[in-house]
Amino acid sequence: MFALAHRRETLRRALHAALAQRRPQALQALLYSHGAAAFAATLSPCSGRVIADALSTLPAPQRNEVFRHLTRAARSRCAQVGGRAFDVRPAMGFFARLLSFCLPLRGARL
């Protein structure tokens, strides 16, 4: 348990240092070494501006992957500061997916 907490704290400090020094290569290295879920968990408590700044330095596929792992509150904070440029579709719920299969497409001729 202590090792996991120590690893999270180390990632948090390294991430904030890389952001402060404007080092996108360091952010990408942290993402590759820790994974998108841990990276997003570290970013989630941050402000929307910090999240948007961190995500803007990543390539689009990695940015989308990290954005999907953020908490709902973190995604909304990011969107409030103009981070909606991350072209990630929101996750559809079960019933919305079910309805998309059951209902015909609009404008489709049968």
VMD Tcl script that builds the backbone (N, CA, C; Angstrom):
set m [mol new atoms 330]
animate dup $m
set s [atomselect $m all]
$s set {name element resname resid chain x y z} {
  {N N MET 1 A 0.825 -1.185 0.000}
  {CA C MET 1 A 0.000 0.000 0.000}
  {C C MET 1 A 0.876 1.259 0.000}
  {N N PHE 2 A 1.910 1.241 0.827}
  {CA C PHE 2 A 2.795 2.400 0.895}
  {C C PHE 2 A 3.510 2.611 -0.437}
  {N N ALA 3 A 3.900 1.517 -1.086}
  {CA C ALA 3 A 4.598 1.634 -2.367}
  {C C ALA 3 A 3.706 2.277 -3.416}
  {N N LEU 4 A 2.418 1.932 -3.419}
  {CA C LEU 4 A 1.485 2.514 -4.385}
  {C C LEU 4 A 1.303 4.006 -4.128}
  {N N ALA 5 A 1.170 4.382 -2.868}
  {CA C ALA 5 A 1.019 5.800 -2.536}
  {C C ALA 5 A 2.289 6.572 -2.897}
  {N N HIS 6 A 3.424 5.956 -2.663}
  {CA C HIS 6 A 4.694 6.603 -3.004}
  {C C HIS 6 A 4.814 6.779 -4.522}
  {N N ARG 7 A 4.388 5.776 -5.272}
  {CA C ARG 7 A 4.445 5.851 -6.739}
  {C C ARG 7 A 3.519 6.950 -7.271}
  {N N ARG 8 A 2.316 7.068 -6.683}
  {CA C ARG 8 A 1.385 8.125 -7.101}
  {C C ARG 8 A 1.949 9.512 -6.800}
  {N N GLU 9 A 2.537 9.651 -5.625}
  {CA C GLU 9 A 3.111 10.946 -5.249}
  {C C GLU 9 A 4.289 11.302 -6.151}
  {N N THR 10 A 5.103 10.304 -6.495}
  {CA C THR 10 A 6.231 10.536 -7.398}
  {C C THR 10 A 5.734 10.959 -8.777}
  {N N LEU 11 A 4.707 10.286 -9.270}
  {CA C LEU 11 A 4.130 10.649 -10.567}
  {C C LEU 11 A 3.554 12.058 -10.515}
  {N N ARG 12 A 2.855 12.406 -9.432}
  {CA C ARG 12 A 2.265 13.738 -9.316}
  {C C ARG 12 A 3.347 14.817 -9.349}
  {N N ARG 13 A 4.403 14.606 -8.606}
  {CA C ARG 13 A 5.486 15.590 -8.581}
  {C C ARG 13 A 6.180 15.700 -9.927}
  {N N ALA 14 A 6.437 14.570 -10.571}
  {CA C ALA 14 A 7.094 14.590 -11.879}
  {C C ALA 14 A 6.214 15.255 -12.925}
  {N N LEU 15 A 4.913 14.990 -12.862}
  {CA C LEU 15 A 3.983 15.591 -13.821}
  {C C LEU 15 A 3.932 17.106 -13.655}
  {N N HIS 16 A 3.837 17.572 -12.421}
  {CA C HIS 16 A 3.785 19.014 -12.187}
  {C C HIS 16 A 5.113 19.691 -12.552}
  {N N ALA 17 A 6.221 19.007 -12.331}
  {CA C ALA 17 A 7.515 19.576 -12.712}
  {C C ALA 17 A 7.629 19.682 -14.228}
  {N N ALA 18 A 7.182 18.657 -14.937}
  {CA C ALA 18 A 7.238 18.683 -16.400}
  {C C ALA 18 A 6.327 19.773 -16.958}
  {N N LEU 19 A 5.165 19.974 -16.344}
  {CA C LEU 19 A 4.265 21.041 -16.782}
  {C C LEU 19 A 4.860 22.416 -16.507}
  {N N ALA 20 A 5.453 22.574 -15.351}
  {CA C ALA 20 A 6.038 23.874 -14.991}
  {C C ALA 20 A 7.205 24.230 -15.902}
  {N N GLN 21 A 7.957 23.225 -16.333}
  {CA C GLN 21 A 9.119 23.467 -17.190}
  {C C GLN 21 A 8.775 23.393 -18.675}
  {N N ARG 22 A 7.488 23.159 -18.984}
  {CA C ARG 22 A 7.016 23.070 -20.382}
  {C C ARG 22 A 7.818 22.047 -21.165}
  {N N ARG 23 A 7.820 20.805 -20.677}
  {CA C ARG 23 A 8.573 19.717 -21.301}
  {C C ARG 23 A 7.617 18.634 -21.789}
  {N N PRO 24 A 7.139 18.739 -23.036}
  {CA C PRO 24 A 6.184 17.743 -23.541}
  {C C PRO 24 A 6.775 16.341 -23.643}
  {N N GLN 25 A 8.079 16.236 -23.919}
  {CA C GLN 25 A 8.692 14.912 -24.008}
  {C C GLN 25 A 8.664 14.212 -22.655}
  {N N ALA 26 A 8.845 14.978 -21.579}
  {CA C ALA 26 A 8.784 14.389 -20.238}
  {C C ALA 26 A 7.368 13.920 -19.920}
  {N N LEU 27 A 6.362 14.699 -20.335}
  {CA C LEU 27 A 4.970 14.285 -20.112}
  {C C LEU 27 A 4.652 13.006 -20.872}
  {N N GLN 28 A 5.109 12.916 -22.112}
  {CA C GLN 28 A 4.881 11.709 -22.898}
  {C C GLN 28 A 5.585 10.513 -22.282}
  {N N ALA 29 A 6.790 10.718 -21.761}
  {CA C ALA 29 A 7.521 9.631 -21.113}
  {C C ALA 29 A 6.784 9.164 -19.856}
  {N N LEU 30 A 6.233 10.101 -19.099}
  {CA C LEU 30 A 5.460 9.727 -17.910}
  {C C LEU 30 A 4.209 8.945 -18.296}
  {N N LEU 31 A 3.557 9.365 -19.360}
  {CA C LEU 31 A 2.369 8.657 -19.829}
  {C C LEU 31 A 2.724 7.237 -20.259}
  {N N TYR 32 A 3.793 7.075 -21.009}
  {CA C TYR 32 A 4.193 5.753 -21.475}
  {C C TYR 32 A 4.632 4.852 -20.321}
  {N N SER 33 A 5.297 5.418 -19.332}
  {CA C SER 33 A 5.809 4.584 -18.246}
  {C C SER 33 A 4.746 4.215 -17.211}
  {N N HIS 34 A 3.753 5.090 -16.996}
  {CA C HIS 34 A 2.752 4.826 -15.959}
  {C C HIS 34 A 1.403 4.397 -16.510}
  {N N GLY 35 A 1.120 4.682 -17.761}
  {CA C GLY 35 A -0.156 4.313 -18.352}
  {C C GLY 35 A -1.177 5.440 -18.280}
  {N N ALA 36 A -2.173 5.349 -19.143}
  {CA C ALA 36 A -3.172 6.408 -19.253}
  {C C ALA 36 A -4.037 6.522 -18.004}
  {N N ALA 37 A -4.372 5.404 -17.373}
  {CA C ALA 37 A -5.247 5.454 -16.205}
  {C C ALA 37 A -4.560 6.160 -15.028}
  {N N ALA 38 A -3.312 5.832 -14.772}
  {CA C ALA 38 A -2.583 6.474 -13.672}
  {C C ALA 38 A -2.324 7.948 -13.986}
  {N N PHE 39 A -2.016 8.237 -15.240}
  {CA C PHE 39 A -1.781 9.624 -15.668}
  {C C PHE 39 A -3.046 10.447 -15.458}
  {N N ALA 40 A -4.193 9.896 -15.872}
  {CA C ALA 40 A -5.468 10.600 -15.713}
  {C C ALA 40 A -5.852 10.738 -14.239}
  {N N ALA 41 A -5.577 9.711 -13.439}
  {CA C ALA 41 A -5.887 9.789 -12.009}
  {C C ALA 41 A -5.062 10.877 -11.333}
  {N N THR 42 A -3.849 11.091 -11.813}
  {CA C THR 42 A -3.007 12.142 -11.263}
  {C C THR 42 A -3.500 13.519 -11.698}
  {N N LEU 43 A -4.008 13.626 -12.919}
  {CA C LEU 43 A -4.506 14.905 -13.432}
  {C C LEU 43 A -5.892 15.265 -12.898}
  {N N SER 44 A -6.697 14.284 -12.555}
  {CA C SER 44 A -8.099 14.526 -12.209}
  {C C SER 44 A -8.324 15.552 -11.108}
  {N N PRO 45 A -7.547 15.583 -10.024}
  {CA C PRO 45 A -7.817 16.600 -9.002}
  {C C PRO 45 A -7.333 18.004 -9.369}
  {N N CYS 46 A -6.616 18.150 -10.465}
  {CA C CYS 46 A -6.048 19.446 -10.861}
  {C C CYS 46 A -7.132 20.362 -11.427}
  {N N SER 47 A -6.776 21.621 -11.591}
  {CA C SER 47 A -7.718 22.581 -12.177}
  {C C SER 47 A -7.893 22.294 -13.668}
  {N N GLY 48 A -8.944 22.869 -14.238}
  {CA C GLY 48 A -9.217 22.670 -15.651}
  {C C GLY 48 A -8.101 23.187 -16.542}
  {N N ARG 49 A -7.493 24.293 -16.167}
  {CA C ARG 49 A -6.396 24.851 -16.966}
  {C C ARG 49 A -5.179 23.937 -16.967}
  {N N VAL 50 A -4.873 23.340 -15.839}
  {CA C VAL 50 A -3.728 22.422 -15.761}
  {C C VAL 50 A -3.999 21.181 -16.604}
  {N N ILE 51 A -5.208 20.665 -16.518}
  {CA C ILE 51 A -5.570 19.487 -17.302}
  {C C ILE 51 A -5.491 19.798 -18.792}
  {N N ALA 52 A -6.085 20.922 -19.203}
  {CA C ALA 52 A -6.060 21.295 -20.618}
  {C C ALA 52 A -4.633 21.528 -21.101}
  {N N ASP 53 A -3.800 22.131 -20.267}
  {CA C ASP 53 A -2.408 22.373 -20.633}
  {C C ASP 53 A -1.658 21.059 -20.802}
  {N N ALA 54 A -1.865 20.135 -19.874}
  {CA C ALA 54 A -1.181 18.846 -19.962}
  {C C ALA 54 A -1.638 18.065 -21.190}
  {N N LEU 55 A -2.929 18.052 -21.440}
  {CA C LEU 55 A -3.446 17.293 -22.582}
  {C C LEU 55 A -3.055 17.918 -23.913}
  {N N SER 56 A -2.906 19.228 -23.935}
  {CA C SER 56 A -2.565 19.887 -25.198}
  {C C SER 56 A -1.149 19.551 -25.665}
  {N N THR 57 A -0.299 19.093 -24.765}
  {CA C THR 57 A 1.069 18.751 -25.160}
  {C C THR 57 A 1.190 17.325 -25.683}
  {N N LEU 58 A 0.133 16.524 -25.533}
  {CA C LEU 58 A 0.182 15.130 -25.964}
  {C C LEU 58 A -0.327 14.984 -27.392}
  {N N PRO 59 A 0.160 13.980 -28.123}
  {CA C PRO 59 A -0.404 13.693 -29.449}
  {C C PRO 59 A -1.873 13.263 -29.319}
  {N N ALA 60 A -2.627 13.428 -30.381}
  {CA C ALA 60 A -4.081 13.208 -30.348}
  {C C ALA 60 A -4.496 11.830 -29.818}
  {N N PRO 61 A -3.904 10.719 -30.255}
  {CA C PRO 61 A -4.371 9.424 -29.726}
  {C C PRO 61 A -4.163 9.283 -28.216}
  {N N GLN 62 A -3.003 9.723 -27.732}
  {CA C GLN 62 A -2.741 9.642 -26.299}
  {C C GLN 62 A -3.625 10.624 -25.526}
  {N N ARG 63 A -3.853 11.802 -26.094}
  {CA C ARG 63 A -4.714 12.807 -25.476}
  {C C ARG 63 A -6.121 12.249 -25.289}
  {N N ASN 64 A -6.650 11.624 -26.324}
  {CA C ASN 64 A -7.995 11.065 -26.241}
  {C C ASN 64 A -8.071 9.945 -25.218}
  {N N GLU 65 A -7.027 9.117 -25.162}
  {CA C GLU 65 A -7.014 8.013 -24.209}
  {C C GLU 65 A -7.004 8.531 -22.764}
  {N N VAL 66 A -6.178 9.526 -22.494}
  {CA C VAL 66 A -6.117 10.096 -21.144}
  {C C VAL 66 A -7.427 10.800 -20.825}
  {N N PHE 67 A -7.990 11.534 -21.784}
  {CA C PHE 67 A -9.244 12.263 -21.563}
  {C C PHE 67 A -10.364 11.304 -21.182}
  {N N ARG 68 A -10.404 10.137 -21.794}
  {CA C ARG 68 A -11.439 9.151 -21.483}
  {C C ARG 68 A -11.301 8.606 -20.066}
  {N N HIS 69 A -10.089 8.586 -19.538}
  {CA C HIS 69 A -9.861 8.063 -18.190}
  {C C HIS 69 A -10.066 9.116 -17.099}
  {N N LEU 70 A -10.219 10.385 -17.467}
  {CA C LEU 70 A -10.441 11.424 -16.463}
  {C C LEU 70 A -11.807 11.234 -15.807}
  {N N THR 71 A -11.930 11.726 -14.603}
  {CA C THR 71 A -13.235 11.687 -13.952}
  {C C THR 71 A -14.188 12.649 -14.665}
  {N N ARG 72 A -15.461 12.462 -14.455}
  {CA C ARG 72 A -16.461 13.326 -15.098}
  {C C ARG 72 A -16.273 14.775 -14.670}
  {N N ALA 73 A -15.983 14.988 -13.399}
  {CA C ALA 73 A -15.780 16.351 -12.894}
  {C C ALA 73 A -14.555 16.992 -13.546}
  {N N ALA 74 A -13.491 16.222 -13.726}
  {CA C ALA 74 A -12.285 16.759 -14.357}
  {C C ALA 74 A -12.541 17.103 -15.818}
  {N N ARG 75 A -13.306 16.257 -16.508}
  {CA C ARG 75 A -13.638 16.562 -17.912}
  {C C ARG 75 A -14.462 17.829 -18.011}
  {N N SER 76 A -15.392 18.021 -17.085}
  {CA C SER 76 A -16.220 19.239 -17.152}
  {C C SER 76 A -15.388 20.476 -16.810}
  {N N ARG 77 A -14.462 20.376 -15.857}
  {CA C ARG 77 A -13.579 21.514 -15.565}
  {C C ARG 77 A -12.723 21.849 -16.774}
  {N N CYS 78 A -12.262 20.846 -17.465}
  {CA C CYS 78 A -11.449 21.059 -18.667}
  {C C CYS 78 A -12.284 21.731 -19.762}
  {N N ALA 79 A -13.521 21.301 -19.910}
  {CA C ALA 79 A -14.393 21.883 -20.932}
  {C C ALA 79 A -14.743 23.334 -20.602}
  {N N GLN 80 A -14.838 23.669 -19.326}
  {CA C GLN 80 A -15.190 25.032 -18.924}
  {C C GLN 80 A -14.112 26.039 -19.298}
  {N N VAL 81 A -12.868 25.612 -19.363}
  {CA C VAL 81 A -11.783 26.539 -19.695}
  {C C VAL 81 A -11.446 26.499 -21.178}
  {N N GLY 82 A -12.275 25.849 -21.957}
  {CA C GLY 82 A -12.039 25.826 -23.395}
  {C C GLY 82 A -11.309 24.603 -23.869}
  {N N GLY 83 A -11.255 23.568 -23.066}
  {CA C GLY 83 A -10.581 22.343 -23.464}
  {C C GLY 83 A -11.459 21.421 -24.269}
  {N N ARG 84 A -12.505 21.978 -24.876}
  {CA C ARG 84 A -13.399 21.148 -25.673}
  {C C ARG 84 A -12.784 20.803 -27.015}
  {N N ALA 85 A -11.589 21.281 -27.289}
  {CA C ALA 85 A -10.937 20.963 -28.549}
  {C C ALA 85 A -10.531 19.502 -28.607}
  {N N PHE 86 A -10.616 18.814 -27.476}
  {CA C PHE 86 A -10.286 17.398 -27.459}
  {C C PHE 86 A -11.489 16.657 -28.011}
  {N N ASP 87 A -11.371 16.221 -29.240}
  {CA C ASP 87 A -12.513 15.680 -29.977}
  {C C ASP 87 A -12.844 14.263 -29.538}
  {N N VAL 88 A -13.203 14.109 -28.285}
  {CA C VAL 88 A -13.566 12.814 -27.745}
  {C C VAL 88 A -15.067 12.792 -27.543}
  {N N ARG 89 A -15.703 11.805 -28.102}
  {CA C ARG 89 A -17.142 11.683 -27.913}
  {C C ARG 89 A -17.414 11.198 -26.504}
  {N N PRO 90 A -18.411 11.748 -25.849}
  {CA C PRO 90 A -18.735 11.264 -24.510}
  {C C PRO 90 A -19.209 9.819 -24.567}
  {N N ALA 91 A -18.946 9.095 -23.527}
  {CA C ALA 91 A -19.349 7.693 -23.478}
  {C C ALA 91 A -20.871 7.601 -23.471}
  {N N MET 92 A -21.392 6.696 -24.268}
  {CA C MET 92 A -22.836 6.491 -24.318}
  {C C MET 92 A -23.227 5.481 -23.252}
  {N N GLY 93 A -24.342 5.701 -22.641}
  {CA C GLY 93 A -24.866 4.753 -21.666}
  {C C GLY 93 A -25.430 3.531 -22.358}
  {N N PHE 94 A -25.781 2.544 -21.570}
  {CA C PHE 94 A -26.292 1.285 -22.114}
  {C C PHE 94 A -27.558 1.495 -22.925}
  {N N PHE 95 A -28.499 2.271 -22.378}
  {CA C PHE 95 A -29.770 2.451 -23.071}
  {C C PHE 95 A -29.613 3.282 -24.345}
  {N N ALA 96 A -28.718 4.233 -24.345}
  {CA C ALA 96 A -28.487 5.019 -25.556}
  {C C ALA 96 A -27.901 4.129 -26.657}
  {N N ARG 97 A -26.992 3.243 -26.292}
  {CA C ARG 97 A -26.438 2.308 -27.288}
  {C C ARG 97 A -27.516 1.367 -27.800}
  {N N LEU 98 A -28.358 0.898 -26.894}
  {CA C LEU 98 A -29.433 -0.004 -27.282}
  {C C LEU 98 A -30.404 0.684 -28.235}
  {N N LEU 99 A -30.767 1.930 -27.926}
  {CA C LEU 99 A -31.668 2.668 -28.808}
  {C C LEU 99 A -31.038 2.949 -30.163}
  {N N SER 100 A -29.722 3.166 -30.198}
  {CA C SER 100 A -29.078 3.430 -31.479}
  {C C SER 100 A -29.153 2.218 -32.401}
  {N N PHE 101 A -29.233 1.024 -31.827}
  {CA C PHE 101 A -29.378 -0.173 -32.652}
  {C C PHE 101 A -30.821 -0.433 -33.040}
  {N N CYS 102 A -31.757 -0.053 -32.174}
  {CA C CYS 102 A -33.167 -0.341 -32.415}
  {C C CYS 102 A -33.837 0.664 -33.356}
  {N N LEU 103 A -33.476 1.931 -33.245}
  {CA C LEU 103 A -34.136 2.952 -34.053}
  {C C LEU 103 A -33.419 3.120 -35.389}
  {N N PRO 104 A -34.175 3.304 -36.470}
  {CA C PRO 104 A -33.529 3.510 -37.773}
  {C C PRO 104 A -32.840 4.864 -37.803}
  {N N LEU 105 A -31.858 4.992 -38.659}
  {CA C LEU 105 A -31.139 6.259 -38.815}
  {C C LEU 105 A -32.071 7.315 -39.390}
  {N N ARG 106 A -31.872 8.547 -38.995}
  {CA C ARG 106 A -32.680 9.635 -39.527}
  {C C ARG 106 A -32.342 9.835 -41.000}
  {N N GLY 107 A -33.351 9.965 -41.773}
  {CA C GLY 107 A -33.150 10.210 -43.188}
  {C C GLY 107 A -32.907 8.935 -43.986}
  {N N ALA 108 A -32.879 7.817 -43.317}
  {CA C ALA 108 A -32.642 6.555 -44.039}
  {C C ALA 108 A -33.954 6.100 -44.658}
  {N N ARG 109 A -33.866 5.697 -45.886}
  {CA C ARG 109 A -35.069 5.207 -46.585}
  {C C ARG 109 A -35.120 3.700 -46.465}
  {N N LEU 110 A -36.277 3.208 -46.141}
  {CA C LEU 110 A -36.447 1.756 -45.998}
  {C C LEU 110 A -37.122 1.181 -47.196}
}
mol reanalyze $m
mol bondsrecalc $m
mol representation Tube
mol addrep $m
